[in-house]
Amino acid sequence: MRYVVKMEIEATIEPTPQESADDEHDCLLEMDHTLERLEEEFGDDCESIVFERKQFDLCPECYRKFIKNPVGRVKMVPFGFSHN
């Protein structure tokens, strides 16, 4: 038996309160400008910065490890302070 983990990562841009209140704001034009700036800054890697899809095949042991800690955080070990 194996387990398939599928992940999709999307970049989103939150509108500022001023933009969301402006009904005359051209969202498509703003998005076009944003994508152009991303392409200028990151070049061909722009697509992987905006959207990425990954798929992993896990054995049962790796699946159990993944479920316990899906983002791979390093768990902090609590200090053993005395009760003085």
Chimera marker file (.cmm) of the C-alpha trace (Angstrom):
<marker_set name="trace">
<marker id="1" x="0.000" y="0.000" z="0.000" r="1" g="1" b="0" radius="0.5"/>
<marker id="2" x="1.108" y="3.554" z="-0.673" r="1" g="1" b="0" radius="0.5"/>
<marker id="3" x="-0.301" y="7.014" z="-0.065" r="1" g="1" b="0" radius="0.5"/>
<marker id="4" x="-0.474" y="9.878" z="-2.548" r="1" g="1" b="0" radius="0.5"/>
<marker id="5" x="-0.149" y="13.415" z="-1.189" r="1" g="1" b="0" radius="0.5"/>
<marker id="6" x="-1.103" y="16.225" z="-3.587" r="1" g="1" b="0" radius="0.5"/>
<marker id="7" x="-0.305" y="19.853" z="-2.819" r="1" g="1" b="0" radius="0.5"/>
<marker id="8" x="-1.228" y="23.041" z="-4.638" r="1" g="1" b="0" radius="0.5"/>
<marker id="9" x="0.392" y="26.329" z="-3.706" r="1" g="1" b="0" radius="0.5"/>
<marker id="10" x="-1.046" y="29.611" z="-5.000" r="1" g="1" b="0" radius="0.5"/>
<marker id="11" x="0.154" y="33.144" z="-4.461" r="1" g="1" b="0" radius="0.5"/>
<marker id="12" x="-2.630" y="35.576" z="-3.624" r="1" g="1" b="0" radius="0.5"/>
<marker id="13" x="-2.673" y="39.329" z="-3.364" r="1" g="1" b="0" radius="0.5"/>
<marker id="14" x="-4.896" y="40.848" z="-0.725" r="1" g="1" b="0" radius="0.5"/>
<marker id="15" x="-6.484" y="44.140" z="-1.783" r="1" g="1" b="0" radius="0.5"/>
<marker id="16" x="-5.859" y="47.116" z="0.430" r="1" g="1" b="0" radius="0.5"/>
<marker id="17" x="-8.977" y="48.555" z="2.109" r="1" g="1" b="0" radius="0.5"/>
<marker id="18" x="-8.756" y="51.511" z="-0.277" r="1" g="1" b="0" radius="0.5"/>
<marker id="19" x="-8.789" y="49.229" z="-3.348" r="1" g="1" b="0" radius="0.5"/>
<marker id="20" x="-11.706" y="47.100" z="-2.155" r="1" g="1" b="0" radius="0.5"/>
<marker id="21" x="-13.845" y="50.192" z="-1.523" r="1" g="1" b="0" radius="0.5"/>
<marker id="22" x="-13.157" y="51.607" z="-4.993" r="1" g="1" b="0" radius="0.5"/>
<marker id="23" x="-15.833" y="50.326" z="-7.409" r="1" g="1" b="0" radius="0.5"/>
<marker id="24" x="-14.132" y="52.028" z="-10.364" r="1" g="1" b="0" radius="0.5"/>
<marker id="25" x="-10.884" y="50.107" z="-9.780" r="1" g="1" b="0" radius="0.5"/>
<marker id="26" x="-9.924" y="47.960" z="-12.802" r="1" g="1" b="0" radius="0.5"/>
<marker id="27" x="-8.933" y="44.644" z="-11.213" r="1" g="1" b="0" radius="0.5"/>
<marker id="28" x="-7.860" y="43.036" z="-14.485" r="1" g="1" b="0" radius="0.5"/>
<marker id="29" x="-5.568" y="45.919" z="-15.326" r="1" g="1" b="0" radius="0.5"/>
<marker id="30" x="-4.072" y="45.844" z="-11.831" r="1" g="1" b="0" radius="0.5"/>
<marker id="31" x="-3.504" y="42.078" z="-12.100" r="1" g="1" b="0" radius="0.5"/>
<marker id="32" x="-1.819" y="42.560" z="-15.472" r="1" g="1" b="0" radius="0.5"/>
<marker id="33" x="0.539" y="45.146" z="-13.948" r="1" g="1" b="0" radius="0.5"/>
<marker id="34" x="1.292" y="42.835" z="-11.020" r="1" g="1" b="0" radius="0.5"/>
<marker id="35" x="2.110" y="39.908" z="-13.327" r="1" g="1" b="0" radius="0.5"/>
<marker id="36" x="4.352" y="42.141" z="-15.443" r="1" g="1" b="0" radius="0.5"/>
<marker id="37" x="6.259" y="43.238" z="-12.312" r="1" g="1" b="0" radius="0.5"/>
<marker id="38" x="6.658" y="39.591" z="-11.248" r="1" g="1" b="0" radius="0.5"/>
<marker id="39" x="7.952" y="38.608" z="-14.687" r="1" g="1" b="0" radius="0.5"/>
<marker id="40" x="10.444" y="41.503" z="-14.640" r="1" g="1" b="0" radius="0.5"/>
<marker id="41" x="11.675" y="40.573" z="-11.175" r="1" g="1" b="0" radius="0.5"/>
<marker id="42" x="11.727" y="36.769" z="-11.438" r="1" g="1" b="0" radius="0.5"/>
<marker id="43" x="11.864" y="36.103" z="-15.202" r="1" g="1" b="0" radius="0.5"/>
<marker id="44" x="10.986" y="32.558" z="-16.292" r="1" g="1" b="0" radius="0.5"/>
<marker id="45" x="10.674" y="31.425" z="-12.652" r="1" g="1" b="0" radius="0.5"/>
<marker id="46" x="7.606" y="33.650" z="-12.257" r="1" g="1" b="0" radius="0.5"/>
<marker id="47" x="5.138" y="30.813" z="-12.851" r="1" g="1" b="0" radius="0.5"/>
<marker id="48" x="6.564" y="28.663" z="-10.044" r="1" g="1" b="0" radius="0.5"/>
<marker id="49" x="6.278" y="31.645" z="-7.689" r="1" g="1" b="0" radius="0.5"/>
<marker id="50" x="2.593" y="32.196" z="-8.536" r="1" g="1" b="0" radius="0.5"/>
<marker id="51" x="1.413" y="28.561" z="-8.707" r="1" g="1" b="0" radius="0.5"/>
<marker id="52" x="2.993" y="25.232" z="-8.017" r="1" g="1" b="0" radius="0.5"/>
<marker id="53" x="1.584" y="21.704" z="-7.878" r="1" g="1" b="0" radius="0.5"/>
<marker id="54" x="3.415" y="18.829" z="-6.196" r="1" g="1" b="0" radius="0.5"/>
<marker id="55" x="2.636" y="15.144" z="-5.780" r="1" g="1" b="0" radius="0.5"/>
<marker id="56" x="4.376" y="12.716" z="-3.436" r="1" g="1" b="0" radius="0.5"/>
<marker id="57" x="4.058" y="8.926" z="-3.085" r="1" g="1" b="0" radius="0.5"/>
<marker id="58" x="4.550" y="7.853" z="0.511" r="1" g="1" b="0" radius="0.5"/>
<marker id="59" x="5.111" y="4.436" z="2.026" r="1" g="1" b="0" radius="0.5"/>
<marker id="60" x="3.039" y="3.642" z="5.164" r="1" g="1" b="0" radius="0.5"/>
<marker id="61" x="5.878" y="4.644" z="7.529" r="1" g="1" b="0" radius="0.5"/>
<marker id="62" x="6.465" y="7.980" z="5.759" r="1" g="1" b="0" radius="0.5"/>
<marker id="63" x="2.693" y="8.570" z="5.684" r="1" g="1" b="0" radius="0.5"/>
<marker id="64" x="2.499" y="8.213" z="9.496" r="1" g="1" b="0" radius="0.5"/>
<marker id="65" x="5.388" y="10.668" z="9.897" r="1" g="1" b="0" radius="0.5"/>
<marker id="66" x="3.776" y="13.104" z="7.444" r="1" g="1" b="0" radius="0.5"/>
<marker id="67" x="0.389" y="13.005" z="9.202" r="1" g="1" b="0" radius="0.5"/>
<marker id="68" x="2.012" y="13.798" z="12.565" r="1" g="1" b="0" radius="0.5"/>
<marker id="69" x="3.952" y="16.772" z="11.171" r="1" g="1" b="0" radius="0.5"/>
<marker id="70" x="2.753" y="17.743" z="7.641" r="1" g="1" b="0" radius="0.5"/>
<marker id="71" x="4.808" y="20.930" z="7.293" r="1" g="1" b="0" radius="0.5"/>
<marker id="72" x="7.989" y="19.480" z="8.796" r="1" g="1" b="0" radius="0.5"/>
<marker id="73" x="8.200" y="21.855" z="11.742" r="1" g="1" b="0" radius="0.5"/>
<marker id="74" x="10.983" y="21.321" z="14.195" r="1" g="1" b="0" radius="0.5"/>
<marker id="75" x="9.255" y="20.629" z="17.485" r="1" g="1" b="0" radius="0.5"/>
<marker id="76" x="10.485" y="22.633" z="20.432" r="1" g="1" b="0" radius="0.5"/>
<marker id="77" x="11.575" y="20.567" z="23.409" r="1" g="1" b="0" radius="0.5"/>
<marker id="78" x="10.185" y="22.124" z="26.595" r="1" g="1" b="0" radius="0.5"/>
<marker id="79" x="12.672" y="23.138" z="29.267" r="1" g="1" b="0" radius="0.5"/>
<marker id="80" x="12.549" y="21.100" z="32.456" r="1" g="1" b="0" radius="0.5"/>
<marker id="81" x="12.478" y="23.914" z="35.010" r="1" g="1" b="0" radius="0.5"/>
<marker id="82" x="12.303" y="22.917" z="38.653" r="1" g="1" b="0" radius="0.5"/>
<marker id="83" x="9.356" y="24.023" z="40.817" r="1" g="1" b="0" radius="0.5"/>
<marker id="84" x="11.495" y="26.014" z="43.306" r="1" g="1" b="0" radius="0.5"/>
<link id1="1" id2="2" r="1" g="1" b="0" radius="0.2"/>
<link id1="2" id2="3" r="1" g="1" b="0" radius="0.2"/>
<link id1="3" id2="4" r="1" g="1" b="0" radius="0.2"/>
<link id1="4" id2="5" r="1" g="1" b="0" radius="0.2"/>
<link id1="5" id2="6" r="1" g="1" b="0" radius="0.2"/>
<link id1="6" id2="7" r="1" g="1" b="0" radius="0.2"/>
<link id1="7" id2="8" r="1" g="1" b="0" radius="0.2"/>
<link id1="8" id2="9" r="1" g="1" b="0" radius="0.2"/>
<link id1="9" id2="10" r="1" g="1" b="0" radius="0.2"/>
<link id1="10" id2="11" r="1" g="1" b="0" radius="0.2"/>
<link id1="11" id2="12" r="1" g="1" b="0" radius="0.2"/>
<link id1="12" id2="13" r="1" g="1" b="0" radius="0.2"/>
<link id1="13" id2="14" r="1" g="1" b="0" radius="0.2"/>
<link id1="14" id2="15" r="1" g="1" b="0" radius="0.2"/>
<link id1="15" id2="16" r="1" g="1" b="0" radius="0.2"/>
<link id1="16" id2="17" r="1" g="1" b="0" radius="0.2"/>
<link id1="17" id2="18" r="1" g="1" b="0" radius="0.2"/>
<link id1="18" id2="19" r="1" g="1" b="0" radius="0.2"/>
<link id1="19" id2="20" r="1" g="1" b="0" radius="0.2"/>
<link id1="20" id2="21" r="1" g="1" b="0" radius="0.2"/>
<link id1="21" id2="22" r="1" g="1" b="0" radius="0.2"/>
<link id1="22" id2="23" r="1" g="1" b="0" radius="0.2"/>
<link id1="23" id2="24" r="1" g="1" b="0" radius="0.2"/>
<link id1="24" id2="25" r="1" g="1" b="0" radius="0.2"/>
<link id1="25" id2="26" r="1" g="1" b="0" radius="0.2"/>
<link id1="26" id2="27" r="1" g="1" b="0" radius="0.2"/>
<link id1="27" id2="28" r="1" g="1" b="0" radius="0.2"/>
<link id1="28" id2="29" r="1" g="1" b="0" radius="0.2"/>
<link id1="29" id2="30" r="1" g="1" b="0" radius="0.2"/>
<link id1="30" id2="31" r="1" g="1" b="0" radius="0.2"/>
<link id1="31" id2="32" r="1" g="1" b="0" radius="0.2"/>
<link id1="32" id2="33" r="1" g="1" b="0" radius="0.2"/>
<link id1="33" id2="34" r="1" g="1" b="0" radius="0.2"/>
<link id1="34" id2="35" r="1" g="1" b="0" radius="0.2"/>
<link id1="35" id2="36" r="1" g="1" b="0" radius="0.2"/>
<link id1="36" id2="37" r="1" g="1" b="0" radius="0.2"/>
<link id1="37" id2="38" r="1" g="1" b="0" radius="0.2"/>
<link id1="38" id2="39" r="1" g="1" b="0" radius="0.2"/>
<link id1="39" id2="40" r="1" g="1" b="0" radius="0.2"/>
<link id1="40" id2="41" r="1" g="1" b="0" radius="0.2"/>
<link id1="41" id2="42" r="1" g="1" b="0" radius="0.2"/>
<link id1="42" id2="43" r="1" g="1" b="0" radius="0.2"/>
<link id1="43" id2="44" r="1" g="1" b="0" radius="0.2"/>
<link id1="44" id2="45" r="1" g="1" b="0" radius="0.2"/>
<link id1="45" id2="46" r="1" g="1" b="0" radius="0.2"/>
<link id1="46" id2="47" r="1" g="1" b="0" radius="0.2"/>
<link id1="47" id2="48" r="1" g="1" b="0" radius="0.2"/>
<link id1="48" id2="49" r="1" g="1" b="0" radius="0.2"/>
<link id1="49" id2="50" r="1" g="1" b="0" radius="0.2"/>
<link id1="50" id2="51" r="1" g="1" b="0" radius="0.2"/>
<link id1="51" id2="52" r="1" g="1" b="0" radius="0.2"/>
<link id1="52" id2="53" r="1" g="1" b="0" radius="0.2"/>
<link id1="53" id2="54" r="1" g="1" b="0" radius="0.2"/>
<link id1="54" id2="55" r="1" g="1" b="0" radius="0.2"/>
<link id1="55" id2="56" r="1" g="1" b="0" radius="0.2"/>
<link id1="56" id2="57" r="1" g="1" b="0" radius="0.2"/>
<link id1="57" id2="58" r="1" g="1" b="0" radius="0.2"/>
<link id1="58" id2="59" r="1" g="1" b="0" radius="0.2"/>
<link id1="59" id2="60" r="1" g="1" b="0" radius="0.2"/>
<link id1="60" id2="61" r="1" g="1" b="0" radius="0.2"/>
<link id1="61" id2="62" r="1" g="1" b="0" radius="0.2"/>
<link id1="62" id2="63" r="1" g="1" b="0" radius="0.2"/>
<link id1="63" id2="64" r="1" g="1" b="0" radius="0.2"/>
<link id1="64" id2="65" r="1" g="1" b="0" radius="0.2"/>
<link id1="65" id2="66" r="1" g="1" b="0" radius="0.2"/>
<link id1="66" id2="67" r="1" g="1" b="0" radius="0.2"/>
<link id1="67" id2="68" r="1" g="1" b="0" radius="0.2"/>
<link id1="68" id2="69" r="1" g="1" b="0" radius="0.2"/>
<link id1="69" id2="70" r="1" g="1" b="0" radius="0.2"/>
<link id1="70" id2="71" r="1" g="1" b="0" radius="0.2"/>
<link id1="71" id2="72" r="1" g="1" b="0" radius="0.2"/>
<link id1="72" id2="73" r="1" g="1" b="0" radius="0.2"/>
<link id1="73" id2="74" r="1" g="1" b="0" radius="0.2"/>
<link id1="74" id2="75" r="1" g="1" b="0" radius="0.2"/>
<link id1="75" id2="76" r="1" g="1" b="0" radius="0.2"/>
<link id1="76" id2="77" r="1" g="1" b="0" radius="0.2"/>
<link id1="77" id2="78" r="1" g="1" b="0" radius="0.2"/>
<link id1="78" id2="79" r="1" g="1" b="0" radius="0.2"/>
<link id1="79" id2="80" r="1" g="1" b="0" radius="0.2"/>
<link id1="80" id2="81" r="1" g="1" b="0" radius="0.2"/>
<link id1="81" id2="82" r="1" g="1" b="0" radius="0.2"/>
<link id1="82" id2="83" r="1" g="1" b="0" radius="0.2"/>
<link id1="83" id2="84" r="1" g="1" b="0" radius="0.2"/>
</marker_set>
